[in-house]
Amino acid sequence: MKPLFQFRGKKHWLWRAVDQDGFVLEVLVQSRRNAKAAKRLMRKLLKGQGRSPRAMITDKLQSYGAAKREIMPGVDHRSHKGLNNRAENSHQPVRRRERIMKRFKSQRHLQRFVSIHDPIANLFQIPRHDISSGHHRELRTAAMSLWAKIARA
């Protein structure tokens, strides 16, 4: 959730939910870093996933704990310095794109971009640690053909 964006002098934060494989599940741009904002992200995530997770790993922002107690009381919550690296690293493509575009112009522009960018990026992100190179090439070819089909529509 760390990336900070400014639009017309007002700070905004990019809240993300990432699963254990690094796939982005939910993205939300908000102007506040309080429990209400964290609850909104968690409700949106639960609505999209349909079930609550076993464990939740966050940075040390206290708003997560307050929101979790209300929305997902039975979920194990861990917050430690190095545990949320997967979520922090998922911000890099957005930052790279922001530099290319010479900044996002509004909160809506950023939200629209990440809502489209992350599902497409998930399509091409194939975990390499447990598959052979031949199988990886097959998956990559399938992803490219699916992308070509989407692009034609």
DSSP file (Angstrom, degrees, kcal/mol; ACC not computed):
  #  RESIDUE AA STRUCTURE BP1 BP2  ACC     N-H-->O    O-->H-N    N-H-->O    O-->H-N    TCO  KAPPA ALPHA  PHI   PSI    X-CA   Y-CA   Z-CA
    1    1 A M              0   0    0      0, 0.0    13,-0.4     0, 0.0    87,-0.0   0.000 360.0 360.0 360.0  -1.2    0.0    0.0    0.0
    2    2 A K        +     0   0    0     11,-0.1    13,-0.1     2,-0.1    86,-0.0   0.815 360.0 105.4 -60.8 -41.1    3.0    2.2    0.2
    3    3 A P        -     0   0    0      0, 0.0    11,-1.5     0, 0.0     2,-0.5  -0.136  54.6-156.9 -55.2 133.5    3.0    4.1   -3.1
    4    4 A L  E     -A   13   0A   0      9,-0.2     2,-0.3     7,-0.0     9,-0.2  -0.918  10.2-174.1-112.4 132.6    1.9    7.7   -2.7
    5    5 A F  E     -A   12   0A   0      7,-3.0     7,-2.9    -2,-0.5     2,-0.5  -0.931  11.2-148.2-123.3 149.4    0.4    9.7   -5.5
    6    6 A Q  E     +A   11   0A   0     -2,-0.3     2,-0.4     5,-0.2     5,-0.2  -0.980  14.0 179.2-123.2 131.1   -0.5   13.4   -5.5
    7    7 A F  E >  S-A   10   0A   0      3,-2.2     3,-1.9    -2,-0.5    99,-0.1  -0.989  77.4 -16.8-129.3 121.3   -3.3   14.9   -7.5
    8    8 A R  T 3  S-     0   0    0     -2,-0.4    -1,-0.1     1,-0.3     3,-0.1   0.862 128.1 -53.8  51.1  41.8   -4.0   18.7   -7.1
    9    9 A G  T 3  S+     0   0    0      1,-0.2     2,-0.4     0, 0.0    -1,-0.3   0.455 113.5 116.0  79.2   1.3   -1.9   18.8   -3.9
   10   10 A K  E <   -A    7   0A   0     -3,-1.9    -3,-2.2     0, 0.0    -1,-0.2  -0.893  63.6-125.5-108.1 132.2   -3.8   16.0   -2.2
   11   11 A K  E     -A    6   0A   0     -2,-0.4     2,-0.3    -5,-0.2    -5,-0.2  -0.461  26.8-175.2 -76.7 144.2   -2.1   12.7   -1.3
   12   12 A H  E     -A    5   0A   0     -7,-2.9    -7,-3.0    -2,-0.2     2,-0.4  -0.984  10.6-147.9-136.5 147.7   -3.6    9.4   -2.4
   13   13 A W  E     -AB   4  30A   0     17,-3.5    17,-2.6    -2,-0.3     2,-0.7  -0.895  12.3-133.2-118.7 149.0   -2.5    5.8   -1.7
   14   14 A L  E     - B   0  29A   0    -11,-1.5     2,-0.4   -13,-0.4    15,-0.2  -0.889  22.7-162.4-100.8 109.8   -2.7    2.7   -3.8
   15   15 A W  E     - B   0  28A   0     13,-3.3    13,-2.6    -2,-0.7     2,-0.3  -0.791  12.9-177.1 -94.3 133.8   -4.1   -0.2   -1.7
   16   16 A R  E     - B   0  27A   0     -2,-0.4     2,-0.5    11,-0.2    11,-0.2  -0.968  23.6-154.7-133.7 147.5   -3.5   -3.7   -3.1
   17   17 A A  E     - B   0  26A   0      9,-2.5     8,-3.3    -2,-0.3     9,-1.4  -0.993  22.0-179.2-118.2 123.9   -4.4   -7.2   -2.2
   18   18 A V  E     - B   0  24A   0     -2,-0.5     6,-0.2     6,-0.3    69,-0.1  -0.963  18.0-134.9-125.3 138.4   -1.9   -9.8   -3.6
   19   19 A D    >   -     0   0    0      4,-2.4     3,-1.6    -2,-0.4     6,-0.0  -0.206  39.3 -87.8 -84.9-177.3   -2.2  -13.6   -3.1
   20   20 A Q  T 3  S+     0   0    0      1,-0.3    -1,-0.1     2,-0.1    66,-0.0   0.675 126.4  53.2 -67.6 -17.4    0.7  -16.0   -2.2
   21   21 A D  T 3  S-     0   0    0      2,-0.1    -1,-0.3   106,-0.0    -3,-0.0   0.434 120.5-103.6 -96.1  -0.3    1.7  -16.4   -5.8
   22   22 A G  S <  S+     0   0    0     -3,-1.6     2,-0.3     1,-0.3    -2,-0.1   0.518  72.1 144.1  92.6   6.1    2.0  -12.7   -6.5
   23   23 A F        -     0   0    0      1,-0.1    -4,-2.4    99,-0.0     2,-0.5  -0.632  53.1-122.0 -79.7 134.6   -1.2  -12.3   -8.4
   24   24 A V  E     +B   18   0A   0     -2,-0.3    -6,-0.3    94,-0.3     3,-0.1  -0.659  31.8 177.3 -79.7 122.8   -3.0   -9.0   -7.8
   25   25 A L  E     +     0   0A   0     -8,-3.3     2,-0.3    -2,-0.5    -7,-0.2   0.836  63.9   2.6 -93.4 -40.2   -6.5   -9.7   -6.5
   26   26 A E  E     -B   17   0A   0     -9,-1.4    -9,-2.5     2,-0.0     2,-0.4  -0.997  56.1-167.2-152.1 144.4   -7.8   -6.2   -5.8
   27   27 A V  E     +B   16   0A   0     -2,-0.3     2,-0.3   -11,-0.2   -11,-0.2  -0.997   9.9 175.6-135.0 138.6   -6.6   -2.6   -6.3
   28   28 A L  E     -B   15   0A   0    -13,-2.6   -13,-3.3    -2,-0.4     2,-0.5  -0.983  19.8-148.8-146.9 131.2   -8.1    0.5   -4.8
   29   29 A V  E     +B   14   0A   0     -2,-0.3     2,-0.3   -15,-0.2   -15,-0.2  -0.888  29.6 169.2-100.6 124.4   -6.9    4.2   -4.9
   30   30 A Q  E     -B   13   0A   0    -17,-2.6   -17,-3.5    -2,-0.5    -2,-0.0  -0.960  40.3-140.5-137.8 154.6   -7.9    6.1   -1.8
   31   31 A S  S    S+     0   0    0     -2,-0.3     2,-0.3   -19,-0.3   -20,-0.1   0.502  84.6  59.7 -90.4  -4.4   -7.1    9.5   -0.3
   32   32 A R        -     0   0    0    -19,-0.1   -19,-0.2     2,-0.1    -2,-0.1  -0.874  58.5-155.5-126.0 157.6   -7.0    8.2    3.3
   33   33 A R        +     0   0    0     -2,-0.3    30,-0.2     4,-0.1     2,-0.2  -0.397  58.5 114.3-122.1  53.2   -5.0    5.6    5.3
   34   34 A N  S  > S-     0   0    0     29,-0.1     4,-2.0    28,-0.1     3,-0.2  -0.557  83.0 -91.0-117.1-178.4   -7.5    4.9    8.0
   35   35 A A  H  > S+     0   0    0      1,-0.2     4,-2.6     2,-0.2     5,-0.2   0.845 122.7  57.8 -63.4 -34.4   -9.6    2.0    9.2
   36   36 A K  H  > S+     0   0    0      2,-0.2     4,-1.9     1,-0.2    -1,-0.2   0.910 108.0  46.4 -62.7 -42.0  -12.6    3.0    7.0
   37   37 A A  H  > S+     0   0    0      2,-0.2     4,-1.9     1,-0.2    -2,-0.2   0.895 112.7  49.9 -66.5 -40.2  -10.4    2.9    3.9
   38   38 A A  H  X S+     0   0    0     -4,-2.0     4,-2.4     1,-0.2    -2,-0.2   0.888 109.4  51.8 -65.6 -39.1   -9.0   -0.5    4.9
   39   39 A K  H  X S+     0   0    0     -4,-2.6     4,-3.0     2,-0.2     5,-0.3   0.901 106.6  53.8 -62.8 -40.9  -12.5   -1.9    5.5
   40   40 A R  H  X S+     0   0    0     -4,-1.9     4,-2.2     1,-0.2    -1,-0.2   0.920 110.2  46.8 -61.1 -43.7  -13.5   -0.7    2.0
   41   41 A L  H  X S+     0   0    0     -4,-1.9     4,-2.4     2,-0.2    -2,-0.2   0.928 113.8  48.1 -62.9 -45.2  -10.6   -2.7    0.5
   42   42 A M  H  X S+     0   0    0     -4,-2.4     4,-2.8     2,-0.2     5,-0.2   0.898 111.7  48.8 -65.4 -40.9  -11.4   -5.8    2.6
   43   43 A R  H  X S+     0   0    0     -4,-3.0     4,-2.3     2,-0.2    -1,-0.2   0.921 112.8  48.2 -63.5 -42.7  -15.1   -5.7    1.7
   44   44 A K  H  X S+     0   0    0     -4,-2.2     4,-1.8    -5,-0.3    -2,-0.2   0.892 113.1  48.8 -63.8 -40.0  -14.3   -5.3   -2.0
   45   45 A L  H  X S+     0   0    0     -4,-2.4     4,-2.5     2,-0.2     5,-0.3   0.934 111.9  47.4 -65.7 -47.5  -11.8   -8.2   -1.8
   46   46 A L  H  X S+     0   0    0     -4,-2.8     4,-2.6     1,-0.2    -2,-0.2   0.875 110.7  52.9 -63.0 -37.6  -14.2  -10.5    0.0
   47   47 A K  H  < S+     0   0    0     -4,-2.3    -1,-0.2    -5,-0.2    -2,-0.2   0.902 114.1  42.5 -63.5 -41.1  -16.9   -9.7   -2.5
   48   48 A G  H  < S+     0   0    0     -4,-1.8    -2,-0.2    -5,-0.2    -1,-0.2   0.848 120.7  40.0 -74.9 -34.3  -14.6  -10.6   -5.4
   49   49 A Q  H  < S-     0   0    0     -4,-2.5    -2,-0.2    -5,-0.1    -3,-0.2   0.803  90.4-143.8 -87.1 -31.6  -13.1  -13.7   -3.8
   50   50 A G  S  < S+     0   0    0     -4,-2.6     2,-0.3    -5,-0.3    -4,-0.1   0.258  74.0  53.4  87.1 -14.6  -16.2  -15.1   -2.2
   51   51 A R  S    S-     0   0    0     -5,-0.1    -2,-0.1     0, 0.0    -1,-0.1  -0.984  85.4-105.8-148.8 157.9  -14.4  -16.5    0.8
   52   52 A S        -     0   0    0     -2,-0.3     2,-0.0     1,-0.1    20,-0.0  -0.541  38.6-111.8 -85.8 152.7  -12.1  -15.2    3.5
   53   53 A P        -     0   0    0      0, 0.0    23,-0.1     0, 0.0     3,-0.1  -0.300  13.9-125.7 -77.7 164.5   -8.4  -16.0    3.5
   54   54 A R  S    S+     0   0    0      1,-0.2    22,-1.9    21,-0.1     2,-0.3   0.911  92.9  10.7 -71.8 -44.4   -6.6  -18.2    6.0
   55   55 A A  E     -c   76   0B   0     20,-0.2     2,-0.4     2,-0.0    -1,-0.2  -0.949  63.8-150.6-137.2 154.1   -4.0  -15.5    6.8
   56   56 A M  E     -c   77   0B   0     20,-3.0    22,-3.1    -2,-0.3     2,-0.5  -0.993   8.9-164.5-128.9 125.7   -3.5  -11.9    6.0
   57   57 A I  E     +c   78   0B   0     -2,-0.4     2,-0.3    20,-0.2    22,-0.2  -0.943  21.5 158.4-112.8 127.1   -0.1  -10.3    5.7
   58   58 A T  E     -c   79   0B   0     20,-2.2    22,-0.7    -2,-0.5    26,-0.2  -0.808  42.1 -96.1-135.2 174.1    0.2   -6.5    5.8
   59   59 A D        -     0   0    0     -2,-0.3    -1,-0.1    20,-0.2     5,-0.1  -0.186  58.7 -84.5 -78.6-172.4    2.6   -3.7    6.6
   60   60 A K  S    S+     0   0    0     -2,-0.1     2,-0.3    21,-0.1    19,-0.1   0.292  80.7 132.3 -86.3  12.6    2.6   -2.2   10.0
   61   61 A L    >>  -     0   0    0      1,-0.2     3,-1.1     2,-0.0     4,-0.5  -0.488  53.5-144.0 -63.8 126.0   -0.2    0.3    9.4
   62   62 A Q  H 3> S+     0   0    0     -2,-0.3     4,-1.7     1,-0.2     3,-0.3   0.686  89.5  77.1 -69.0 -19.4   -2.6   -0.1   12.4
   63   63 A S  H 3> S+     0   0    0      1,-0.2     4,-2.3   -30,-0.2    -1,-0.2   0.826  87.3  60.2 -62.1 -31.4   -5.7    0.5   10.2
   64   64 A Y  H <> S+     0   0    0     -3,-1.1     4,-2.9     1,-0.2    -1,-0.2   0.930 104.3  48.8 -61.9 -45.2   -5.4   -3.1    8.9
   65   65 A G  H  X S+     0   0    0     -4,-0.5     4,-2.2    -3,-0.3    -1,-0.2   0.912 111.6  48.8 -62.2 -43.3   -5.8   -4.5   12.4
   66   66 A A  H  X S+     0   0    0     -4,-1.7     4,-0.9     1,-0.2    -1,-0.2   0.909 115.3  44.2 -63.0 -42.8   -8.8   -2.4   13.2
   67   67 A A  H  X S+     0   0    0     -4,-2.3     4,-2.9     1,-0.2     5,-0.4   0.891 111.7  53.2 -69.7 -39.6  -10.5   -3.3    9.9
   68   68 A K  H  X S+     0   0    0     -4,-2.9     4,-1.5     1,-0.2     7,-0.2   0.893 103.1  57.2 -63.9 -40.7   -9.7   -7.0   10.2
   69   69 A R  H  < S+     0   0    0     -4,-2.2    -1,-0.2    -5,-0.2    -2,-0.2   0.843 116.8  35.6 -59.3 -33.0  -11.2   -7.2   13.7
   70   70 A E  H  < S+     0   0    0     -4,-0.9    -2,-0.2    -3,-0.3    -1,-0.2   0.884 129.2  29.5 -88.5 -42.2  -14.5   -5.9   12.3
   71   71 A I  H  < S+     0   0    0     -4,-2.9    -3,-0.2     1,-0.2    -2,-0.2   0.907 135.6  16.4 -88.5 -46.0  -14.6   -7.5    8.8
   72   72 A M    ><  +     0   0    0     -4,-1.5     3,-1.3    -5,-0.4    -1,-0.2  -0.624  65.6 164.1-130.3  72.7  -12.6  -10.8    9.2
   73   73 A P  T 3  S+     0   0    0      0, 0.0    -1,-0.1     0, 0.0    -4,-0.1   0.789  74.7  52.7 -66.0 -27.3  -12.3  -11.6   12.9
   74   74 A G  T 3  S+     0   0    0     -6,-0.1     2,-0.3     2,-0.1    -5,-0.1   0.465  85.5 105.1 -87.6   0.2  -11.2  -15.3   12.4
   75   75 A V  S <  S-     0   0    0     -3,-1.3     2,-0.3    -7,-0.2   -20,-0.2  -0.626  75.2-118.5 -87.6 136.8   -8.4  -14.6   10.0
   76   76 A D  E     -c   55   0B   0    -22,-1.9   -20,-3.0    -2,-0.3     2,-0.5  -0.574  30.3-155.4 -71.5 129.2   -4.8  -14.8   11.2
   77   77 A H  E     +c   56   0B   0     -2,-0.3     2,-0.4   -22,-0.2   -20,-0.2  -0.940  14.4 179.1-115.7 122.8   -3.1  -11.4   10.8
   78   78 A R  E     +c   57   0B   0    -22,-3.1   -20,-2.2    -2,-0.5     2,-0.4  -0.977   5.1 176.8-121.7 132.9    0.7  -11.1   10.4
   79   79 A S  E     +c   58   0B   0     -2,-0.4     2,-0.3   -22,-0.2   -20,-0.2  -0.923  18.9 145.3-137.0 112.5    2.5   -7.8   10.0
   80   80 A H    >>  -     0   0    0    -22,-0.7     4,-0.7    -2,-0.4     3,-0.6  -0.963  57.2-102.9-144.5 157.0    6.3   -7.9    9.9
   81   81 A K  T 34 S+     0   0    0     -2,-0.3     3,-0.2     1,-0.2    -1,-0.1   0.856 115.2  27.6 -52.3 -46.9    8.9   -5.9    8.0
   82   82 A G  T >4 S+     0   0    0      1,-0.2     3,-1.1     2,-0.1    -1,-0.2   0.546  99.5  83.2 -97.9  -6.4    9.7   -8.5    5.3
   83   83 A L  T <4 S+     0   0    0     -3,-0.6     3,-0.5     1,-0.2    -1,-0.2   0.811  88.1  52.5 -70.6 -29.7    6.5  -10.4    5.0
   84   84 A N  T 3X  +     0   0    0     -4,-0.7     4,-2.0    -3,-0.2     3,-0.4   0.116  69.7 115.2 -96.7  24.4    4.7   -8.1    2.6
   85   85 A N  H <> S+     0   0    0     -3,-1.1     4,-2.8     1,-0.2     5,-0.2   0.845  71.1  61.1 -59.8 -34.2    7.5   -7.8    0.0
   86   86 A R  H  > S+     0   0    0     -3,-0.5     4,-1.1     1,-0.2    -1,-0.2   0.915 107.8  43.2 -60.9 -42.8    5.2   -9.5   -2.6
   87   87 A A  H  4 S+     0   0    0     -3,-0.4     4,-0.4     2,-0.2    -1,-0.2   0.901 114.0  50.8 -69.2 -41.0    2.7   -6.7   -2.3
   88   88 A E  H >< S+     0   0    0     -4,-2.0     3,-1.2     1,-0.2     4,-0.3   0.890 109.4  50.5 -65.1 -38.8    5.4   -4.0   -2.4
   89   89 A N  H >< S+     0   0    0     -4,-2.8     3,-1.2     1,-0.2    -1,-0.2   0.751  97.4  68.3 -71.7 -23.0    7.0   -5.5   -5.5
   90   90 A S  T 3< S+     0   0    0     -4,-1.1     4,-0.4     1,-0.2    -1,-0.2   0.638  90.4  64.9 -71.1 -11.2    3.7   -5.5   -7.3
   91   91 A H  T <> S+     0   0    0     -3,-1.2     4,-2.2    -4,-0.4     3,-0.4   0.689  80.1  83.5 -80.2 -18.5    3.8   -1.7   -7.3
   92   92 A Q  H <> S+     0   0    0     -3,-1.2     4,-2.5    -4,-0.3     5,-0.2   0.889  86.3  50.5 -58.7 -46.0    6.8   -1.6   -9.6
   93   93 A P  H  > S+     0   0    0      0, 0.0     4,-2.3     0, 0.0    -1,-0.2   0.879 111.1  50.4 -60.5 -34.8    5.1   -2.0  -12.9
   94   94 A V  H  > S+     0   0    0     -4,-0.4     4,-2.3    -3,-0.4    -2,-0.2   0.917 110.9  48.4 -67.9 -42.3    2.6    0.8  -12.0
   95   95 A R  H  X S+     0   0    0     -4,-2.2     4,-1.9     2,-0.2    -1,-0.2   0.898 111.0  50.8 -63.2 -40.1    5.5    3.1  -11.0
   96   96 A R  H  X S+     0   0    0     -4,-2.5     4,-1.8     1,-0.2    -2,-0.2   0.922 112.1  46.8 -62.6 -44.4    7.3    2.3  -14.3
   97   97 A R  H  X S+     0   0    0     -4,-2.3     4,-2.4     1,-0.2    -2,-0.2   0.863 107.9  57.1 -66.5 -35.9    4.2    3.1  -16.3
   98   98 A E  H  <>S+     0   0    0     -4,-2.3     5,-2.8     1,-0.2     4,-0.4   0.904 106.4  49.2 -62.1 -41.4    3.7    6.3  -14.3
   99   99 A R  H ><5S+     0   0    0     -4,-1.9     3,-0.9     3,-0.2    -1,-0.2   0.914 111.3  49.4 -64.3 -41.8    7.1    7.5  -15.3
  100  100 A I  H 3<5S+     0   0    0     -4,-1.8    -2,-0.2     1,-0.2    -1,-0.2   0.903 114.0  45.1 -62.9 -41.6    6.5    6.7  -19.0
  101  101 A M  T 3<5S-     0   0    0     -4,-2.4    -1,-0.2    -5,-0.1    -2,-0.2   0.442 113.6-117.6 -83.2   0.8    3.1    8.6  -18.9
  102  102 A K  T < 5S-     0   0    0     -3,-0.9    -3,-0.2    -4,-0.4    -2,-0.1   0.950  74.7 -41.0  58.0  51.7    4.7   11.5  -17.0
  103  103 A R  S   <S-     0   0    0     -5,-2.8     2,-0.3    -8,-0.1   -98,-0.0   0.340  73.6 -83.5  80.4 153.4    2.4   11.0  -14.0
  104  104 A F        -     0   0    0      1,-0.1   -98,-0.1   -98,-0.1     3,-0.1  -0.695  34.0-145.3 -83.3 143.8   -1.2   10.1  -13.7
  105  105 A K  S    S+     0   0    0     -2,-0.3     2,-0.3     1,-0.1   -97,-0.1   0.720  70.2   4.8 -89.0 -22.3   -3.5   13.1  -13.9
  106  106 A S  S  > S-     0   0    0      1,-0.1     4,-2.1   -99,-0.1     5,-0.2  -0.969  71.4-105.4-154.7 167.4   -6.2   12.2  -11.5
  107  107 A Q  H  > S+     0   0    0     -2,-0.3     4,-2.7     1,-0.2     5,-0.2   0.893 121.8  51.5 -62.7 -40.6   -7.3    9.6   -9.0
  108  108 A R  H  > S+     0   0    0      2,-0.2     4,-2.6     1,-0.2    -1,-0.2   0.892 107.4  52.7 -64.6 -40.0   -9.9    8.3  -11.5
  109  109 A H  H  > S+     0   0    0      2,-0.2     4,-2.1     1,-0.2    -2,-0.2   0.923 112.3  45.1 -61.0 -45.6   -7.2    8.0  -14.2
  110  110 A L  H  X S+     0   0    0     -4,-2.1     4,-2.7     2,-0.2     5,-0.3   0.930 113.6  49.1 -64.4 -46.6   -5.0    5.9  -11.8
  111  111 A Q  H  X S+     0   0    0     -4,-2.7     4,-2.0     1,-0.2    -2,-0.2   0.906 112.1  48.8 -61.0 -42.6   -7.9    3.7  -10.7
  112  112 A R  H  X S+     0   0    0     -4,-2.6     4,-1.0    -5,-0.2    -1,-0.2   0.902 112.6  48.9 -63.7 -41.5   -8.9    3.0  -14.3
  113  113 A F  H >X S+     0   0    0     -4,-2.1     4,-3.2    -5,-0.2     3,-0.6   0.951 114.0  42.9 -64.6 -50.6   -5.4    2.2  -15.3
  114  114 A V  H 3X S+     0   0    0     -4,-2.7     4,-1.8     1,-0.2    -1,-0.2   0.822 108.2  60.3 -69.8 -28.8   -4.6   -0.3  -12.5
  115  115 A S  H 3< S+     0   0    0     -4,-2.0    -1,-0.2    -5,-0.3    -2,-0.2   0.805 118.1  30.9 -65.8 -28.2   -8.1   -1.9  -12.8
  116  116 A I  H <X S+     0   0    0     -4,-1.0     4,-1.2    -3,-0.6    -2,-0.2   0.824 118.2  54.2 -94.7 -40.0   -7.2   -2.8  -16.3
  117  117 A H  H  X S+     0   0    0     -4,-3.2     4,-2.6    -5,-0.2     5,-0.2   0.910 103.6  53.3 -64.4 -46.0   -3.4   -3.3  -16.0
  118  118 A D  H  X S+     0   0    0     -4,-1.8     4,-2.4     1,-0.2   -94,-0.3   0.894 106.7  48.4 -67.4 -43.4   -3.3   -5.8  -13.2
  119  119 A P  H  > S+     0   0    0      0, 0.0     4,-1.3     0, 0.0    -1,-0.2   0.890 115.3  47.1 -62.5 -35.4   -5.7   -8.5  -14.6
  120  120 A I  H  X S+     0   0    0     -4,-1.2     4,-1.1     2,-0.2    -2,-0.2   0.909 111.2  50.5 -70.3 -40.7   -3.8   -8.4  -17.8
  121  121 A A  H  X S+     0   0    0     -4,-2.6     4,-0.8     1,-0.2     3,-0.4   0.877 106.7  56.1 -63.1 -36.8   -0.4   -8.5  -16.0
  122  122 A N  H  < S+     0   0    0     -4,-2.4     3,-0.4     1,-0.2    -1,-0.2   0.849 100.1  60.2 -62.0 -34.0   -1.7  -11.6  -14.1
  123  123 A L  H  < S+     0   0    0     -4,-1.3    -1,-0.2     1,-0.2    -2,-0.2   0.872 111.2  38.5 -61.2 -37.7   -2.5  -13.3  -17.4
  124  124 A F  H  < S+     0   0    0     -4,-1.1     2,-0.9    -3,-0.4    -1,-0.2   0.515  92.7  96.8 -93.5  -5.9    1.2  -13.2  -18.4
  125  125 A Q     <  +     0   0    0     -4,-0.8    -1,-0.0    -3,-0.4  -102,-0.0  -0.755  51.4 176.1 -89.1 105.7    2.7  -13.9  -14.9
  126  126 A I        -     0   0    0     -2,-0.9     2,-0.2    10,-0.0    -3,-0.0  -0.946  32.7-121.1-113.4 122.3    3.4  -17.6  -14.8
  127  127 A P        -     0   0    0      0, 0.0     3,-0.3     0, 0.0     4,-0.0  -0.441  25.9-172.0 -64.7 127.9    5.2  -19.0  -11.7
  128  128 A R    >   +     0   0    0     -2,-0.2     3,-0.8     1,-0.2     8,-0.1   0.570  60.9  88.1 -97.0 -11.5    8.4  -20.6  -12.8
  129  129 A H  T 3  S+     0   0    0      1,-0.2    -1,-0.2     3,-0.0     3,-0.0   0.698  99.4  26.5 -69.3 -19.5    9.6  -22.3   -9.7
  130  130 A D  T 3  S+     0   0    0     -3,-0.3     2,-0.3     2,-0.1    -1,-0.2   0.215 104.9  77.1-131.4  18.4    7.8  -25.6  -10.1
  131  131 A I  S <  S-     0   0    0     -3,-0.8     2,-0.1    -4,-0.0     0, 0.0  -0.926  74.0-110.1-130.0 156.4    7.3  -26.2  -13.9
  132  132 A S     >  -     0   0    0     -2,-0.3     4,-2.2     1,-0.1     5,-0.1  -0.330  32.0-112.1 -77.2 163.7    9.5  -27.4  -16.7
  133  133 A S  H  > S+     0   0    0      2,-0.2     4,-2.3     1,-0.2     5,-0.2   0.865 116.9  54.1 -66.4 -35.3   10.6  -25.0  -19.5
  134  134 A G  H  > S+     0   0    0      2,-0.2     4,-1.9     1,-0.2    -1,-0.2   0.927 110.5  45.5 -62.8 -44.9    8.5  -26.9  -22.1
  135  135 A H  H  > S+     0   0    0      1,-0.2     4,-2.4     2,-0.2    -2,-0.2   0.873 110.6  54.7 -66.6 -36.6    5.3  -26.5  -20.0
  136  136 A H  H  X S+     0   0    0     -4,-2.2     4,-2.5     1,-0.2    -2,-0.2   0.913 107.1  50.5 -62.0 -43.0    6.2  -22.8  -19.3
  137  137 A R  H  X S+     0   0    0     -4,-2.3     4,-2.5     2,-0.2    -1,-0.2   0.890 109.5  51.4 -62.5 -39.2    6.4  -22.2  -23.1
  138  138 A E  H  X S+     0   0    0     -4,-1.9     4,-2.3     2,-0.2    -2,-0.2   0.931 111.6  46.3 -62.6 -45.3    3.0  -23.9  -23.5
  139  139 A L  H  X S+     0   0    0     -4,-2.4     4,-2.3     1,-0.2    -2,-0.2   0.894 112.5  50.6 -64.0 -39.7    1.4  -21.7  -20.9
  140  140 A R  H  X S+     0   0    0     -4,-2.5     4,-2.4     2,-0.2    -1,-0.2   0.907 110.0  49.7 -65.0 -42.1    3.0  -18.6  -22.4
  141  141 A T  H  X S+     0   0    0     -4,-2.5     4,-2.4     2,-0.2    -2,-0.2   0.901 110.7  50.3 -62.9 -41.6    1.7  -19.5  -25.8
  142  142 A A  H  X S+     0   0    0     -4,-2.3     4,-2.4     2,-0.2    -2,-0.2   0.903 110.4  49.9 -63.3 -41.2   -1.8  -20.1  -24.4
  143  143 A A  H  X S+     0   0    0     -4,-2.3     4,-2.5     1,-0.2    -2,-0.2   0.911 111.2  49.0 -64.1 -41.9   -1.6  -16.7  -22.6
  144  144 A M  H  X S+     0   0    0     -4,-2.4     4,-2.4     2,-0.2    -2,-0.2   0.898 111.6  48.3 -65.8 -40.0   -0.5  -15.0  -25.9
  145  145 A S  H  X S+     0   0    0     -4,-2.4     4,-2.2     2,-0.2    -1,-0.2   0.899 111.9  49.7 -68.4 -38.4   -3.3  -16.6  -27.9
  146  146 A L  H  X S+     0   0    0     -4,-2.4     4,-2.4     2,-0.2    -2,-0.2   0.914 111.1  49.9 -63.5 -41.7   -5.9  -15.6  -25.2
  147  147 A W  H  X S+     0   0    0     -4,-2.5     4,-2.8     2,-0.2    -2,-0.2   0.904 109.7  50.7 -63.2 -41.0   -4.5  -12.0  -25.3
  148  148 A A  H  X S+     0   0    0     -4,-2.4     4,-1.8     1,-0.2    -1,-0.2   0.897 110.7  49.8 -63.0 -39.3   -4.8  -12.0  -29.1
  149  149 A K  H  X S+     0   0    0     -4,-2.2     4,-1.1     2,-0.2    -2,-0.2   0.905 113.0  46.1 -65.4 -41.6   -8.4  -13.2  -28.8
  150  150 A I  H  < S+     0   0    0     -4,-2.4     3,-0.3     1,-0.2    -2,-0.2   0.911 111.2  52.5 -66.0 -42.9   -9.2  -10.5  -26.3
  151  151 A A  H  < S+     0   0    0     -4,-2.8    -1,-0.2     1,-0.2    -2,-0.2   0.831 107.6  52.2 -65.0 -33.3   -7.5   -7.8  -28.4
  152  152 A R  H  <        0   0    0     -4,-1.8    -1,-0.2     1,-0.2    -2,-0.2   0.807 360.0 360.0 -71.8 -29.2   -9.5   -8.7  -31.5
  153  153 A A     <        0   0    0     -4,-1.1    -1,-0.2    -3,-0.3    -2,-0.2   0.485 360.0 360.0 -71.4 360.0  -12.8   -8.5  -29.6
